[in-house]
Amino acid sequence: MSFFLRQSIRAVRPVSIAVPVRRTFANSSVRALKESNKDTPETAAEYEKHKQDQLAKQKEGKNHWQAELASNSEEAVAADRHEHSDHSPEGIKELQKKTEGHAQEKHK
């Protein structure tokens, strides 16, 4: 009788078979410093030029932060931390002119 009981339990129990799954599609991210510079073909040469310039200035002791080597978010944080003491209308206009000049230079 126990034979029939074991056979009926085996018949009811689901059978699991390990089936290998094959990945057919893979996606990887684009390696770029700035999120906005993904489509520019000469970015590698431009980054290398800025890196070499920064290394040369570092050896001379005249190194400074370069926005060209920072990501968009790092650039925004640096701009937020920048303190500007002149809040007069003339100081604001001067900042606006600097921003306009920087934007024109950056997006030539």
Secondary structure, 3 states (H helix, E strand, C coil): CHHHHHHHHHHHCCCCCCCCCCCCCCCCCCCCCCHHHCCCCCHHHHHHHHHHHHHHHHHHCCCCCCHHHCCHHHHHHHHHHCCCCCCCHHHHHHHHHHHHHHHHHHCC
